[in-house]
């Protein structure tokens, strides 16, 4: 569980182009799934009337038509207005814009500052690709200590290193402790002790409003500049509890790999004197790490990536939560996005003190979906969870929202009394839209089905 208070199923990660919509395979599965549905959050498994037969699936990928007719705002209001007024969705702030033109198609208090939960990660992702190349990597450096037989680990800010011999399933392409040990042994070094330097991070490990209970719950780990599998105790389980001492746990894992007594590993709060580099290992490219961050809503990885943005701006200044959030807000403002009213206490959305508007979210999404978006920005939409298909949306978009399955790609967000959904969808007429839905004041379990229906209606409605 990486979003506080929400259960998510598991599913494969499917690659989808920015204006390409997945049809093959998924549609056939929806025919059977429609026979037993969840209706407006009702009990799973309740029988319903059989759904009408679906048309044969169209194989392959279908390009969205940039010249397709756009929905009429008045027609959209007739369909979305009643859903937005449903008590289950609570107090809704919303924005729907046409990707090709930026025209507002439908909205509800779009500039109201709301708790965004994990949709903050969209801001982190766009800021990262605005400041850093898509192939940017983070190095973990190994150096000789001033004391004899001492290995010093100088972290660069990579929380994705695998504790095993192969990358874990949540972080494809990550480096491994086994590889790190090979680099050290290959340099002819056989240390007797290991010291983990503080690296470029400073300040507290837990963000404002974070609860220590969320470490054991699997939502967070203290943000340190080196950890294994984002601090998870079970690297194959995205909901695994996490360690409260990630840098120490990483150092001890490396010690075992090198045959060093784990009791002779310590983490230093101060810079450590060294006499020369032994070698280094690198993380996966930024684009791969962004995919993991968004698909699995990994809070620790989000905090590390925004610190990476801050270090790119000011390489010699240690970074903390404030430096990370400031770097994200300023980078997006430099892109011309109106960030007035935005307040970020963290870059993951775990803090209940975060505030931003639905309009900011659609502005951010359009940096990836607009016709003039760069290829790397367009690829960002490919990292979003797919409705009924992957990540945090793998167990959503059934029942009345089933028409959105495979067509909606969006980032979810859940905190107590808050449910959010922000992403992109292509209408049945082939028109691409960005949307942001921020619900507050109601149970997320009740709000989510309504948010899904709104997004699904954008898919099915020609609305002309």
C-alpha positions as CSV (number, residue, x, y, z in Angstrom):
1,X,0.0,0.0,0.0
2,X,1.6,3.2,-1.1
3,X,-1.4,5.6,-0.8
4,X,-2.7,5.9,2.7
5,X,-5.9,4.1,3.4
6,X,-6.5,2.5,0.0
7,X,-6.2,-1.1,-1.2
8,X,-5.1,-1.8,-4.7
9,X,-4.8,-4.9,-6.7
10,X,-1.9,-5.9,-8.8
11,X,-1.8,-6.0,-12.6
12,X,0.6,-5.8,-15.5
13,X,2.1,-2.5,-16.7
14,X,1.1,-1.8,-20.3
15,X,2.9,0.6,-22.5
16,X,0.7,3.2,-24.2
17,X,1.7,6.1,-26.5
18,X,0.6,9.6,-25.7
19,X,-2.2,9.6,-28.3
20,X,-2.6,5.9,-28.6
21,X,-5.3,4.0,-27.0
22,X,-5.2,0.3,-25.9
23,X,-7.9,-1.8,-27.3
24,X,-6.6,-5.3,-28.0
25,X,-7.0,-8.0,-25.3
26,X,-8.6,-5.8,-22.7
27,X,-12.0,-5.4,-24.4
28,X,-12.5,-9.1,-24.6
29,X,-11.9,-9.4,-20.8
30,X,-14.4,-6.7,-20.1
31,X,-17.2,-8.8,-21.6
32,X,-16.9,-11.4,-19.0
33,X,-16.1,-8.9,-16.2
34,X,-19.3,-7.0,-16.9
35,X,-21.5,-9.9,-15.8
36,X,-20.5,-9.5,-12.1
37,X,-19.9,-5.9,-11.2
38,X,-19.6,-3.4,-8.5
39,X,-22.4,-0.8,-8.8
40,X,-21.7,2.6,-7.1
41,X,-19.4,0.9,-4.5
42,X,-21.8,-1.9,-3.8
43,X,-20.6,-5.4,-2.7
44,X,-18.4,-7.2,-5.2
45,X,-19.9,-10.4,-6.6
46,X,-23.5,-9.3,-6.6
47,X,-25.1,-10.7,-9.8
48,X,-26.5,-8.3,-12.3
49,X,-28.3,-8.5,-15.6
50,X,-26.0,-9.7,-18.4
51,X,-24.4,-6.8,-20.3
52,X,-25.0,-6.4,-24.0
53,X,-22.6,-8.2,-26.2
54,X,-19.5,-6.1,-26.9
55,X,-18.3,-5.5,-30.5
56,X,-15.4,-7.5,-31.6
57,X,-12.1,-6.1,-30.3
58,X,-10.1,-4.0,-32.7
59,X,-6.5,-5.4,-32.6
60,X,-3.5,-3.2,-32.1
61,X,-3.3,0.5,-31.2
62,X,-5.6,3.1,-32.6
63,X,-4.3,6.6,-33.0
64,X,-6.4,9.4,-31.6
65,X,-7.5,11.9,-34.3
66,X,-6.3,15.4,-33.5
67,X,-8.9,16.8,-36.0
68,X,-11.8,14.9,-34.3
69,X,-14.8,16.9,-33.0
70,X,-14.4,18.2,-29.5
71,X,-17.2,17.7,-26.9
72,X,-19.6,20.7,-26.4
73,X,-19.2,22.1,-22.9
74,X,-23.0,22.4,-22.5
75,X,-23.5,18.8,-23.5
76,X,-20.8,17.7,-21.1
77,X,-22.5,19.6,-18.3
78,X,-25.7,17.7,-18.9
79,X,-23.9,14.4,-18.3
80,X,-21.3,15.3,-15.8
81,X,-23.2,17.8,-13.7
82,X,-25.5,15.2,-12.0
83,X,-22.5,13.0,-11.2
84,X,-20.6,15.9,-9.8
85,X,-23.6,16.7,-7.5
86,X,-23.8,13.1,-6.2
87,X,-23.5,13.2,-2.3
88,X,-21.0,10.3,-2.5
89,X,-18.4,12.5,-4.3
90,X,-18.6,15.1,-1.6
91,X,-17.2,18.5,-2.4
92,X,-15.8,18.2,-5.9
93,X,-13.2,20.5,-7.7
94,X,-12.7,19.5,-11.3
95,X,-11.2,20.6,-14.6
96,X,-11.5,19.0,-18.0
97,X,-9.5,20.6,-20.9
98,X,-9.1,19.8,-24.6
99,X,-5.5,18.7,-25.1
100,X,-5.2,20.1,-28.6
101,X,-6.4,23.7,-27.8
102,X,-6.3,24.0,-24.0
103,X,-10.0,25.0,-24.1
104,X,-11.8,24.3,-20.9
105,X,-14.6,21.8,-21.6
106,X,-16.0,21.4,-18.1
107,X,-15.1,22.6,-14.6
108,X,-16.2,22.9,-11.0
109,X,-14.3,25.4,-8.8
110,X,-11.1,24.7,-10.8
111,X,-8.9,27.1,-8.9
112,X,-9.9,26.0,-5.4
113,X,-6.9,24.8,-3.5
114,X,-7.5,21.2,-2.3
115,X,-5.7,18.3,-0.8
116,X,-4.3,16.5,-3.8
117,X,-2.9,13.4,-2.2
118,X,-0.7,11.3,-4.6
119,X,-1.6,13.4,-7.7
120,X,1.2,15.6,-6.5
121,X,3.5,13.0,-8.1
122,X,2.4,14.4,-11.5
123,X,4.0,17.7,-10.6
124,X,7.1,15.9,-9.5
125,X,7.3,13.9,-12.7
126,X,6.8,16.9,-15.0
127,X,9.3,19.0,-13.0
128,X,11.9,16.2,-13.3
129,X,11.6,15.8,-17.0
130,X,11.7,19.6,-17.3
131,X,15.0,19.8,-15.5
132,X,16.7,16.5,-16.2
133,X,17.3,14.4,-19.3
134,X,15.2,11.2,-19.5
135,X,18.4,9.1,-19.3
136,X,19.6,10.8,-16.1
137,X,20.9,8.3,-13.5
138,X,21.9,8.5,-9.8
139,X,25.2,7.1,-8.7
140,X,26.2,5.4,-5.5
141,X,29.9,5.8,-5.0
142,X,32.4,3.7,-3.1
143,X,35.5,5.2,-1.7
144,X,38.5,4.2,0.5
145,X,38.2,5.6,4.0
146,X,41.0,7.5,5.8
147,X,41.0,4.6,8.3
148,X,42.7,1.4,7.0
149,X,40.3,-1.3,5.7
150,X,37.3,1.1,5.7
151,X,34.9,1.2,2.8
152,X,32.9,4.5,2.6
153,X,29.6,4.5,0.7
154,X,28.8,7.9,-0.6
155,X,25.1,7.9,-1.6
156,X,23.8,10.0,-4.4
157,X,20.1,9.5,-3.7
158,X,19.1,6.2,-5.2
159,X,16.4,4.3,-3.2
160,X,15.9,1.6,-5.8
161,X,19.0,-0.5,-5.5
162,X,18.0,-4.2,-5.2
163,X,19.0,-6.2,-2.2
164,X,19.3,-9.3,-4.3
165,X,21.3,-10.3,-7.3
166,X,18.7,-9.1,-9.8
167,X,16.5,-6.0,-10.0
168,X,13.3,-6.3,-8.0
169,X,10.0,-6.4,-9.9
170,X,9.0,-2.9,-8.8
171,X,12.2,-1.2,-10.1
172,X,13.2,-2.7,-13.5
173,X,16.7,-1.8,-14.5
174,X,17.9,-1.0,-11.0
175,X,21.4,-1.8,-9.9
176,X,21.9,-4.4,-7.2
177,X,23.9,-5.0,-4.0
178,X,25.5,-8.0,-5.8
179,X,26.7,-5.7,-8.6
180,X,28.0,-3.2,-6.0
181,X,30.1,-5.9,-4.3
182,X,31.5,-7.0,-7.7
183,X,32.7,-3.5,-8.3
184,X,34.4,-3.3,-4.9
185,X,36.0,-6.7,-5.2
186,X,37.0,-5.9,-8.7
187,X,39.1,-3.0,-7.4
188,X,40.9,-5.4,-5.1
189,X,39.3,-4.0,-2.0
190,X,38.5,-6.3,0.9
191,X,37.1,-4.0,3.7
192,X,36.8,-4.8,7.3
193,X,34.2,-2.2,8.1
194,X,31.7,0.0,6.2
195,X,30.7,3.6,6.8
196,X,27.7,5.1,5.1
197,X,28.2,8.8,4.5
198,X,25.2,11.2,4.6
199,X,25.3,12.0,0.9
200,X,23.4,15.1,-0.3
201,X,20.3,14.8,1.9
202,X,19.8,16.8,5.1
203,X,16.9,17.4,7.5
204,X,14.3,15.0,9.0
205,X,13.5,11.7,7.3
206,X,9.8,12.0,7.7
207,X,7.9,14.8,6.0
208,X,5.4,17.2,7.6
209,X,2.3,15.4,8.7
210,X,3.8,12.0,8.0
211,X,3.0,9.3,10.6
212,X,5.7,6.9,11.8
213,X,3.0,4.2,11.7
214,X,3.0,4.5,7.9
215,X,6.5,2.9,7.9
216,X,5.2,-0.4,9.2
217,X,2.1,0.1,7.0
218,X,4.3,0.1,3.9
219,X,3.5,3.6,2.8
220,X,6.8,5.3,3.5
221,X,10.3,4.9,4.8
222,X,12.4,7.7,6.3
223,X,13.9,9.5,3.3
224,X,17.6,8.7,3.2
225,X,20.1,9.0,0.4
226,X,20.6,5.3,0.1
227,X,18.3,2.4,0.6
228,X,17.3,-0.9,-1.0
229,X,14.0,-1.5,-2.8
230,X,12.6,1.8,-1.5
231,X,13.0,0.5,2.0
232,X,10.7,-2.5,1.6
233,X,11.3,-5.5,3.7
234,X,9.9,-7.7,0.9
235,X,11.1,-6.2,-2.4
236,X,8.5,-8.2,-4.5
237,X,5.5,-6.8,-2.5
238,X,4.6,-3.2,-3.2
239,X,2.5,-3.2,0.0
240,X,5.4,-4.6,2.1
241,X,6.3,-2.9,5.5
242,X,9.4,-0.8,5.3
243,X,12.5,-0.4,7.4
244,X,12.9,2.5,9.8
245,X,16.6,2.6,9.1
246,X,17.0,2.2,5.4
247,X,20.6,3.4,5.0
248,X,21.8,1.1,7.8
249,X,19.9,-1.8,6.3
250,X,21.5,-1.2,2.9
251,X,25.0,-1.0,4.5
252,X,24.4,-4.3,6.3
253,X,23.2,-6.0,3.1
254,X,26.4,-4.9,1.3
255,X,28.4,-6.1,4.3
256,X,26.9,-9.6,4.1
257,X,27.7,-9.6,0.3
258,X,31.3,-8.7,1.0
259,X,31.8,-11.0,4.0
260,X,32.0,-8.1,6.4
261,X,30.5,-8.4,9.9
262,X,27.2,-6.4,9.7
263,X,27.8,-5.2,13.2
264,X,30.8,-3.2,11.8
265,X,28.5,-1.0,9.6
266,X,27.6,2.5,10.8
267,X,25.8,5.4,9.3
268,X,27.5,8.8,9.7
269,X,25.6,12.0,10.2
270,X,28.6,14.0,9.2
271,X,30.8,14.0,6.0
272,X,33.4,11.2,6.1
273,X,37.0,11.7,5.1
274,X,38.1,9.5,2.1
275,X,41.2,8.9,0.1
276,X,40.0,8.0,-3.3
277,X,37.2,6.4,-5.3
278,X,37.0,2.7,-5.7
279,X,34.0,2.6,-8.1
280,X,30.4,3.3,-8.5
281,X,27.0,1.8,-9.6
282,X,24.1,3.7,-11.2
283,X,20.4,3.6,-11.0
284,X,18.0,3.0,-13.9
285,X,17.3,6.0,-16.2
286,X,14.9,8.7,-14.9
287,X,12.2,7.6,-17.3
288,X,12.2,4.1,-15.8
289,X,12.1,5.4,-12.3
290,X,9.3,7.8,-13.1
291,X,7.3,4.8,-14.4
292,X,7.8,3.0,-11.1
293,X,6.9,6.1,-9.1
294,X,3.6,6.6,-10.9
295,X,2.5,3.0,-11.5
296,X,3.1,2.0,-7.9
297,X,2.6,5.4,-6.4
298,X,5.9,5.0,-4.6
299,X,6.2,7.8,-2.1
300,X,9.9,7.3,-1.2
301,X,10.9,7.4,-4.9
302,X,8.9,10.6,-5.4
303,X,10.8,12.3,-2.6
304,X,14.1,11.1,-4.0
305,X,13.3,12.3,-7.5
306,X,12.3,15.8,-6.4
307,X,15.5,16.1,-4.5
308,X,17.3,15.1,-7.7
309,X,15.6,18.1,-9.3
310,X,16.7,20.3,-6.5
311,X,20.3,19.1,-6.8
312,X,20.3,19.7,-10.6
313,X,19.4,23.4,-9.8
314,X,21.9,23.8,-6.9
315,X,24.4,20.9,-7.0
316,X,26.4,21.9,-4.0
317,X,23.6,22.5,-1.6
318,X,22.2,19.7,0.6
319,X,18.6,19.1,0.1
320,X,15.6,18.4,2.3
321,X,11.8,18.4,2.0
322,X,11.7,22.2,1.5
323,X,14.4,22.2,-1.1
324,X,12.6,19.4,-3.1
325,X,9.2,21.0,-3.1
326,X,10.6,24.5,-3.9
327,X,12.5,23.0,-6.9
328,X,9.3,21.4,-8.2
329,X,7.1,24.5,-7.8
330,X,9.8,26.9,-9.3
331,X,10.6,24.5,-12.2
332,X,6.9,24.3,-13.2
333,X,6.5,28.1,-12.8
334,X,9.4,28.6,-15.1
335,X,7.5,26.5,-17.7
336,X,4.7,29.0,-17.5
337,X,2.3,27.1,-15.4
338,X,0.4,29.3,-12.9
339,X,1.4,27.9,-9.5
340,X,-0.4,30.5,-7.4
341,X,-2.2,28.9,-4.5
342,X,0.0,25.8,-4.6
343,X,1.5,24.7,-1.3
344,X,3.6,21.6,-1.1
345,X,5.0,20.1,2.1
346,X,6.3,17.1,0.2
347,X,6.6,15.7,-3.4
348,X,4.7,12.5,-2.9
349,X,1.3,13.8,-1.6
350,X,1.5,12.0,1.7
351,X,1.2,15.2,3.6
352,X,-2.3,16.4,4.5
353,X,-0.9,20.0,4.3
354,X,-0.4,19.9,0.5
355,X,-2.7,22.1,-1.5
356,X,-3.2,22.6,-5.3
357,X,-6.0,23.0,-7.7
358,X,-7.6,20.9,-10.4
359,X,-6.6,23.6,-12.9
360,X,-3.0,23.2,-12.0
361,X,-3.2,19.5,-12.5
362,X,-4.7,19.8,-16.0
363,X,-2.1,22.5,-16.9
364,X,0.6,20.1,-15.8
365,X,-0.9,17.2,-17.7
366,X,-1.1,19.3,-20.9
367,X,2.6,19.7,-20.9
368,X,2.7,16.1,-21.8
369,X,-0.5,15.9,-23.9
370,X,-0.4,19.1,-25.9
371,X,0.6,19.0,-29.6
372,X,3.9,20.8,-29.0
373,X,4.9,18.5,-26.1
374,X,8.4,17.0,-26.4
375,X,8.8,13.2,-26.9
376,X,10.0,12.7,-23.4
377,X,7.0,14.6,-22.0
378,X,4.7,12.6,-24.2
379,X,6.2,9.4,-22.9
380,X,5.2,10.5,-19.4
381,X,1.6,9.6,-20.2
382,X,2.8,6.1,-21.0
383,X,3.8,5.8,-17.3
384,X,0.3,6.4,-15.9
385,X,-1.7,3.5,-14.5
386,X,-4.3,2.2,-17.0
387,X,-7.9,1.8,-16.0
388,X,-8.7,-1.8,-15.1
389,X,-5.2,-2.7,-16.4
390,X,-2.2,-1.7,-14.2
391,X,-0.9,-0.1,-11.1
392,X,-3.3,1.8,-8.8
393,X,-6.1,1.5,-11.3
394,X,-5.9,-2.3,-11.8
395,X,-8.9,-3.0,-9.6
396,X,-11.0,0.0,-10.7
397,X,-13.3,0.9,-13.6
398,X,-15.8,-1.9,-13.4
399,X,-19.6,-1.7,-13.3
400,X,-21.0,1.6,-14.7
401,X,-17.4,2.9,-15.2
402,X,-16.4,-0.1,-17.3
403,X,-16.5,1.8,-20.6
404,X,-13.4,3.7,-19.4
405,X,-11.4,0.5,-18.9
406,X,-8.3,0.6,-21.1
407,X,-9.0,4.1,-22.3
408,X,-8.4,6.2,-19.1
409,X,-4.9,6.6,-17.9
410,X,-4.6,8.5,-14.6
411,X,-2.8,9.1,-11.3
412,X,-4.9,8.3,-8.2
413,X,-4.7,9.9,-4.8
414,X,-6.2,8.9,-1.5
415,X,-5.9,10.3,2.0
416,X,-8.5,10.4,4.8
417,X,-11.5,12.3,3.4
418,X,-9.8,12.8,0.1
419,X,-9.9,11.0,-3.3
420,X,-8.3,12.3,-6.5
421,X,-8.0,11.2,-10.1
422,X,-6.1,13.1,-12.7
423,X,-5.0,11.9,-16.1
424,X,-5.9,11.7,-19.8
425,X,-8.6,10.0,-21.8
426,X,-9.5,9.8,-25.5
427,X,-13.2,10.2,-26.4
428,X,-15.1,7.8,-28.6
429,X,-14.7,10.4,-31.3
430,X,-11.0,10.4,-30.9
431,X,-10.5,13.7,-29.0
432,X,-7.8,13.7,-26.3
433,X,-8.6,15.4,-23.0
434,X,-6.8,16.0,-19.7
435,X,-8.9,15.9,-16.6
436,X,-8.4,16.4,-12.8
437,X,-11.0,15.4,-10.2
438,X,-10.4,16.3,-6.5
439,X,-13.0,15.1,-4.1
440,X,-13.1,16.0,-0.4
441,X,-15.2,15.6,2.7
442,X,-16.4,12.1,2.0
443,X,-15.3,8.5,2.3
444,X,-12.8,7.7,-0.6
445,X,-14.5,4.3,-1.0
446,X,-17.7,6.1,-1.9
447,X,-16.1,8.8,-4.0
448,X,-13.9,6.6,-6.2
449,X,-16.7,4.9,-8.2
450,X,-18.2,8.4,-9.0
451,X,-14.8,9.8,-10.1
452,X,-14.4,6.7,-12.3
453,X,-17.8,7.2,-13.8
454,X,-17.0,10.8,-14.6
455,X,-13.7,9.8,-16.4
456,X,-15.5,7.0,-18.2
457,X,-18.2,9.4,-19.4
458,X,-15.5,11.5,-21.0
459,X,-14.6,8.4,-23.0
460,X,-18.1,7.5,-24.1
461,X,-19.6,10.9,-24.6
462,X,-19.4,12.5,-28.1
463,X,-21.4,15.4,-26.5
464,X,-21.9,17.5,-29.6
